[in-house]
């Protein structure tokens, strides 16, 4: 391996769905830009797929200085072998010091394959990233021990430093149409595209519930909701706010609401404009999934509940009294 000092730059593995950039890519670009500015280096983004070149300028508008594009029908679908081969080859040639990847089902398997091939470390499911300027090490924060504590991992002896980042853990980079950058389209020989697997068919999942990861307002219930029937009360408040219903793991484990609504370490990470926590104590496993929300409102009858430590606004009281009052007030203001 080359000397660590030869590695410069922050890279982002871009992810897309049928040529449309996934929001997690913009989240990673926002954090990459922040890290790169501290290190005084450039941000590069890798964009692999078919009919994706037209999206490269948007990545520059979101903070990339350079975009490496491989646009080829042979990688229209994400196949681990050719993708890993291409990414690994680019890393060996250009030597970035950091590579950030989405913590999605698509990119997790790819990132691990790249890390093994390069013989470097990989920290999975990060929710926080920073730089130690003394040694240029990436400080990679993630939940540990079942989410009961946070740990910061450092990779001192190998480069690039690789991390997958949970969706909604970072803020999206704001687009700047005036930003300039370089788009480099790569032409690769056929050996890069060899794969033992082949995609026969892509079947779209039909969602039967609102995706809480896309909601601007989330009303979440925890153990304090007491039973499944009481989630109707939260649904009414969410409806008047044009929001979605979330839940803590405790409520899901009790069978009061489906897993698709679960927020937290073993559920989904969300970043709405408003998060209303109803009867949720605020254990760290739940907090890691919602603490980056713009505004957190907590309703709990226990004034010492941990949720109040992260809340912007707290209401100490019975959710069964307060939630209906809030629903009525918003209904009246909308009428």
WOTAMO-V838396 format. One record per run of one state. SS is the DSSP state (a for helix, b for strand, c for the rest). FROM is the first residue (numbers start at 1). TO is the last residue. If there is no record, write none. Layout:
# WOTAMO-V838396
ss=SS from=FROM to=TO
ss=SS from=FROM to=TO
This chain:
# WOTAMO-V838396
ss=c from=1 to=3
ss=a from=4 to=6
ss=c from=7 to=9
ss=b from=10 to=13
ss=c from=14 to=15
ss=b from=16 to=17
ss=c from=18 to=19
ss=b from=20 to=21
ss=c from=22 to=22
ss=a from=23 to=39
ss=c from=40 to=42
ss=b from=43 to=49
ss=c from=50 to=52
ss=a from=53 to=61
ss=c from=62 to=65
ss=b from=66 to=71
ss=c from=72 to=72
ss=a from=73 to=75
ss=c from=76 to=79
ss=a from=80 to=94
ss=c from=95 to=97
ss=b from=98 to=102
ss=c from=103 to=104
ss=a from=105 to=118
ss=c from=119 to=121
ss=b from=122 to=126
ss=c from=127 to=127
ss=b from=128 to=132
ss=c from=133 to=136
ss=b from=137 to=144
ss=a from=145 to=147
ss=c from=148 to=148
ss=b from=149 to=153
ss=c from=154 to=160
ss=b from=161 to=165
ss=c from=166 to=181
ss=b from=182 to=185
ss=c from=186 to=189
ss=a from=190 to=193
ss=c from=194 to=211
ss=a from=212 to=214
ss=c from=215 to=216
ss=b from=217 to=221
ss=c from=222 to=222
ss=a from=223 to=225
ss=c from=226 to=227
ss=a from=228 to=240
ss=c from=241 to=243
ss=b from=244 to=247
ss=c from=248 to=248
ss=a from=249 to=253
ss=c from=254 to=258
ss=a from=259 to=261
ss=b from=262 to=263
ss=c from=264 to=267
ss=b from=268 to=268
ss=c from=269 to=273
ss=b from=274 to=278
ss=c from=279 to=283
ss=a from=284 to=287
ss=c from=288 to=294
ss=b from=295 to=300
ss=c from=301 to=306
ss=a from=307 to=310
ss=c from=311 to=312
ss=b from=313 to=316
ss=c from=317 to=318
ss=a from=319 to=334
ss=c from=335 to=335
